[in-house]
Amino acid sequence: MLIIFCLAIVLIYPYIFYPVILLGLQRFRSIQYDFRDGERLPSIAIVISVYNGEEYIKNKIDNLLEQTGFDKDCFIYIVSDGSTDKTEEVVESVMNDQIFLIKTGGRVGKTQAENMALERIDSDVVLFTDVSTIFDKNVLYNLRKCMTDTRVGCVSTVDKVRGDNESLADQEGLYVRYEMLLRKLESNLGILVGASGSGYVCKRQLAKPIPENMTRDMYTPLLAREHGLLSFSDEQSICIVKTQQNPAKEYARKVRTIVGGYDTLWYMKRLMNPFKYGLFAFALISHKLLRWFGWLFIIGIIFTTAVLMFGEHSKLYQLLFAFEITFVLLSIAKYYGLIEIKMRYFDALYYFMLANVASLHALYKSITGKSAVIWEPTKR
């Protein structure tokens, strides 16, 4: 029983104990950011990599142009990653001296497309954002203002989930709200280990070309820390994200995201050295590494329970094993649409299980070199 207990403690540590520790640490250390009102805001280049995004691109451009922070020092670079629909035509119809279209000439993947845009940018800061996400009206101003603190290297938006599928929106929304809480706690300590792919800004010197298999929204805060700069999530910069309507496609998106996360973590593994990077290394191990290896502890719990069924207190372990297997089977049936269970706590556990299966699947892809550099965009 002690083995199961220890495995369970390690399993839930990133989700319960880690945020509690962060909360306790804030009694002794809390970063006060120094945003300078009245000074010139830094010039900004907004980079959007898009493949076949004619459904979203016009709304995205309008959303940016309507921002309170959009002025003569703002420039939009839209990189068409070999789009075959009318994406490029839509952009060409609104191009001016602040809106630019870059054509990759074929599919190269999001990261490489962004790398191509960086060759043409000389703005003070760079904002990376997705074509399908929408900013609240003051996001651009807020992000530019945050970058006036010379100690800051990267600032992330805060995601809020919307969706037509209430069950999926609740599942993903619960996860996103938890993730935003963690980012808030890390931000207060100046140890944010991952930005939101929906939108984040960084100093130009941190916006470097990176290997195509890596995830830039994770790499950038890590690089900022290596340069001695702070990263944080700005609660005033709200980004609306629509949830995926198809569970299978949502799973594929999650696997793809975590694969990039693994590749980035292996590449930047030196930042997990607590002797050199202290609290930041602690956050990186707790928030990323241990959470992504949660599947290992789940398997350990199930295996240990199965073994203990044949020893003392066998009936207790038989009941526990029956519960574990029943939950796994119900989760599989729900994923394939064979049953429909609308229970909030079951949905939360189901999403937790799905995330851990995706982490295991992603690890296999990362180890075997099957990282997806080019993929179909997720329809939201």
N, C-alpha and C positions, 0 to 999 in steps of 0.2 A: 504493500500500500504506500510505503514511503517513496518508492520509485515513481509511482503514478503521481503522487502529490508534488514531487520535485519537478517532474516533466510538465505538469499543469502550471506550476508557478513560473517556469521559464517561458511557457507558451503565452501566458497572459501578461507577462512582464512588460512588453512594449506597449500594451494597450491600457494597462491600469497603473502599474507601479512607476513606469517611466514618467508619465505626466505628473504623478504625485511628487516625484523627486524634483522635477522641473519647478513645480509650484513652490516647493520648500526652498529651493535654491534662490528664488526671487526675493526671499526675505533678506538675503545677504548680498545679492548682486542683481542690479537691474540697469539696463542701458537706457540712458536719456538721449534721444536723438535731437540734433540741433538743425532744424529746418529754417532757412533764412528768408523771411518775408521781405519784399521790397527789392530784392536783388534780381538781376537778370536770370531767367530760368535757362537751364542748359539747352542747347539745340538738340533735337531728337530725331532719329531715323527709326521709322516703324517698319519692321520686316514681317511680311506675311508670305509664307510658302503655301501654295495651293495647287491641287490637282483636281480638275473637273469640278470647280466650285461655283459655277454660274448661278446656282441656287442661292448662294450666300454673299457673293463678292460685292454686289452693289450695296446691300444693306450694311456690310462691314465698312465699306468706304464712307458711306453717309454717316454711320455711327462715329467714325473717327473725325470727319470734317465738322460734325456738330459738337465735338468736345469743347468744353470751356478753355482747355489748355492748348487748342490748336491755333497756331499763329504762323508768322512768316518763317520761323525757325524750326518748323515741323515738316518732315518729308516722309512720304509713304513709298516703300519699295515692295511691289508685289511680284513674287517670283512664281511664274507658271511652270510647274514641274511636268512639262510635256502634256499639258491639258489638251484634250481632243474635243471638248464641248465649246461653248461660247464664252468661256472665262476670259480669254485674251481679248475678244471683241468688246466685251463689257468694259474692261479696264481701258482699252484704247479709246473708247468713246468719252472717257472722263479725264484722260491724261492732261497734265499741265506741268508747270515748272516745279510743282511739289508732289506730283504723283507720277511714279515711274513704273514701267513694266519691264521685267527681265525674263527672257525666255531661255530655258535650259537646253532646248533642242531635243529633248527626250527625257525619259524617266531617270532621275538620278537620286531621288529620295529627299526627304525634308531637310535633313542636316546638310547635305551637299548643296541643296538649293539655297539654303541660308548662307552657306560659305561663299557662294557666288555673289550674293548681295553685298556681303561684307567687303568685297573687293572695291566697291564703288562708294562706300560710306565714309564720311569724315566728320560726322556730327559728334557732339560731346558724349551723348549717351545713345544706346540702342534699345528699342522696345521690340520684343518678339511676341507675336500673338497669333492665335488660330483664326481662320476665316469664319468659322461657324459660331464664335462666341461674341457676345455683345457687352460693351462696357457701360456702366452708369455714366452719367453726363460729365462728372468731374474727375474721372479716373486719370486722364492724360495730364491734367494740371497737377493732381496730387502726386503722381509718379515723378514728374519733373521737379516738383518742389522737394520731394524726398531726396532727390539726388544732389541737392545743394549742400547736404552734409558731407564734408570732404572725407569722413571716415567710412561712408557707405559705398559699397561696390555693387550691390544688387538689391532690388526691391520687387517683391511679388504682389500680384493682385490677390484678392480673396474670392474664392468660387462660391456661387450659390446655384443649386441644381433646380432646374425646372424640367417638366416632362409630361407627356400625355398619358403614359402608362404609369398609373399611380403606384403600383407595387414596385416597379423598377425604380421609380423616382425616390420612393421611400428608402429602398435598399441602398442605392448609391448616395442619396442625400444624407443618410445616417453616417456613412463612411466619410463623405466629404466634410460634414460638420465636425466629425472627430478629427480629421486631418487638419482642418482649419484651426481647431483648438490647439493641437500640437504645435502648429506653426506660430500661433500667437505666443505660446509659452516660450518657444525657442527664440522668437524675435525679441522678447523682453530680455533675454539673456545674450542676444547677439550671436546665436549659434544655429541659425536656420540652415538646414542641410538639403533643402530642396525647394525650388520655386514652382509656381503653377504654370503648366504648359499653356494655359489659356492666355496668360499675359504676365510678362516680367520685364523689367528694365535693368540695364547694367551700364557701367562706364565703358567707353569705347575700347579701352585697353584690355578689357575682359572679354569682349566680343571677338574671339579669335576663331579662325577655321579649326574645326576639330574632326577626328575620324568619323566617317559616315555612320558607323554602328552605334555611336554614343548618343546619350540624351542630354541636350544642351541645358534644359531647365534644371537638371541635377548637377551637371558639370559646372555651371556658372557660379553658384554659391560656394562650391568647393574651391574653385580657382580664386574666388574673392578672398576666402579665408587664407589660402596659401600666400596671397599678396598682402595679408594683414588688414583686409577690409571687412566691414560688417555686412551682413545680409539680413533682411527682415521682410515680413509680410505686412502690408499696409491695410489696416482694417477699413479705411475710408475708400479704398479702390476696389469696388465690387464688380465682379465679372459674372455674367449670367451664362450658365452652361446647360444645354439641353441634354437630358439623359438618352442613352441609346435605347431604342424600342425593342431590339432583338437580343435576347439573352446570349445567344451563341456569338453574335458579333461583339457584344460587350465583353464577353470572355476573351475573344481574340484580341480586342483592343488592350485589355489588361495584360495578357501575355506579352504582347508586343512592347508595351510600356515597361514592364518589369525586365524584359530581356535587355532593353537599352539601359535600364538602371543597373543591372548586373555588370554589363560591359563597362559602364562608367565607373562603377565602384572598384572593379578590378584595376582599371586604368589609374585611378586616383587612390589606390589602397594605402598609400603612404600617409594619408590624412587620418587613418584609423590608429595611428601611433599615439597613445595617450601621453607618452613622455614628452612628445614634441607639441601636440595639438590639444592636450588637456581636455577641457570640457567639450570642445567641438568633436573630438574623437569619440568621446562617450556618447554624444548625441547621434553621431553617424552610425555607430555600432548598434545603439538601442533602436533608433528610428527606422533604419534601413536593414542592416544585416540580420538582426534577430527576428524582425518581422517577416522578412522574406524567407527565413528558414523555419517558420512556424510549422510547415508541413512535416518537418522531421520530428517534432515533438508530438504532433497528432498521431503519426504512425507509431511512435514509441509508446504512447498511452494505450492505443488499441492493441498493440502486440503484447505489452505487459499485462493488460487485462485478460487477454486470451490465455496467457501462461498461468496466471493466478487462478483461473477458473478450476484448475485441477489440484489446488492446494487447500489450505485452511480457508474457512469462510467462503467456500466455493459458490454458495448460492448468491452472496452479495456480488461477486465478480461476474457471475452468470447474468444477473440482472443488468449490471453495468455494461457488460459486453453486448447484451441484447439491445440496450438503448443506443449504444454507439453504432452498431450495424444498422439498426432501424433508421436512425437519422441519416446515415450515409446513403441508404437505399432511397429514402424519401427525397433527399437532395438530388440524387441522380434522376429520379422520376420527375421532379419539378423542373430540372434543367431541360429535359427533353419534352416537356409539355404533356407528360402522361397524367399528371395530377395537378390540381390547383389548390394550394394551401394559402389562405390569407390570415396569417397570424404574425403579428409584428415581431415577436421574439424569435419565432421560427425563421422568419425572413432575415433577421439580423444574423442568426447563426448560419443560415444558408449562404448569405453573402460572404461571411467570414470563411466558410469552407471553400467557396468558389475562389476566393482570393488566394487561399493557400494552395489549392490545386494549380491555379494559374502560376504561382511562384515556382512550384516544382517543374511544371511544363517549361517555364521560362529559363530555369536553370539548365535544363537539358539542352535547350536551344543555344544558350550562351556557351556551354561547355563544348558542344559539338560544332560550334561555329555557324549555326543556322540563324543568326540574327537577321531580322527582316529589315533590310535597308529601304526597300521599295514596297509599298502596299497600297491597297485601295483605301481612301479616306473613310472614316466612320461617318455614316449618315446620322445626323442628330436632329 
